[in-house]
């Protein structure tokens, strides 16, 4: 298993919309169709405001590529992509191996 940390800088005022988008449209695709597991979605309280951090569990690095390809093939993807662009300023993905 590997973990993927997604750090999302959200446009001011768009956090509720992005959380709805994640919960209702993105997570069902990535968990249900692609097999990722969302371990948690957190809102940063100290540091940069308007930051969400998602922690995902994946089988391996290839799982990311295959799942993302399946996500992009979903019929709802073009509309999701537009909604993401309205809410997100920047996203950084970090892949991690568990050591302890």
C-alpha positions in Angstrom: 0.0 0.0 0.0 1.0 3.6 -0.6 -0.7 6.8 0.6 -1.4 9.9 -1.4 -1.6 13.3 0.2 -3.6 15.9 -1.8 -3.1 19.4 -0.5 -5.7 21.7 -2.1 -5.6 25.5 -2.0 -9.2 26.5 -2.4 -10.5 29.8 -3.7 -11.9 32.0 -0.9 -15.6 31.2 -0.3 -15.5 28.0 -2.3 -14.7 25.4 0.5 -18.3 24.3 1.0 -18.8 23.9 -2.8 -15.6 21.8 -3.1 -16.5 19.6 -0.1 -19.9 18.9 -1.7 -18.2 18.1 -5.0 -15.8 15.8 -3.3 -18.4 14.0 -1.2 -21.2 13.7 -3.8 -19.3 13.3 -7.1 -15.6 12.7 -6.9 -15.2 10.2 -4.0 -18.0 7.9 -5.3 -16.0 7.6 -8.6 -12.6 7.2 -7.1 -13.7 4.8 -4.4 -16.5 3.0 -6.2 -15.1 2.6 -9.7 -11.4 3.1 -9.2 -10.8 1.4 -5.9 -9.1 4.2 -4.0 -9.9 4.6 -0.3 -10.3 8.0 1.3 -8.9 7.9 4.8 -9.9 11.5 5.6 -10.5 15.0 4.3 -9.2 17.7 6.6 -9.6 21.5 6.7 -6.4 23.3 7.7 -6.9 25.5 10.8 -3.4 26.9 11.3 -1.3 28.2 8.4 -2.6 29.0 5.0 -6.4 29.6 5.1 -8.7 27.9 2.6 -6.6 24.7 2.5 -8.0 21.1 2.4 -5.9 18.0 2.8 -7.1 14.6 1.6 -5.4 11.4 2.5 -6.0 8.4 0.2 -4.9 4.8 0.3 -3.8 3.1 -3.0 -2.4 -0.3 -3.8 0.7 1.0 -5.5 1.8 3.8 -7.9 0.2 2.1 -10.9 -3.1 2.2 -9.1 -3.0 6.0 -9.3 -2.5 6.0 -13.1 -5.1 3.4 -13.8 -7.7 5.0 -11.5 -7.2 8.5 -12.8 -7.7 7.2 -16.3 -11.0 5.6 -15.3 -12.0 8.8 -13.5 -11.4 10.8 -16.7 -13.6 8.3 -18.7 -16.6 8.9 -16.4 -19.4 10.7 -18.2 -19.6 13.3 -15.4 -15.9 14.1 -15.6 -16.1 17.2 -17.9 -18.7 18.8 -15.6 -16.6 17.8 -12.5 -13.5 19.3 -14.1 -15.3 22.7 -14.6 -16.5 22.7 -11.0 -13.0 21.9 -9.8 -11.6 24.8 -11.8 -14.1 27.1 -10.2 -13.1 26.1 -6.7 -9.4 25.2 -6.7 -6.4 27.5 -7.0 -3.7 24.8 -6.7 -3.4 21.1 -5.9 -0.2 19.3 -4.9 0.0 15.5 -4.7 2.5 13.7 -2.5 3.0 10.0 -2.6 4.2 8.3 0.6 5.3 4.9 1.8 4.4 4.0 5.4 7.4 3.4 7.6 6.0 2.9 11.1 
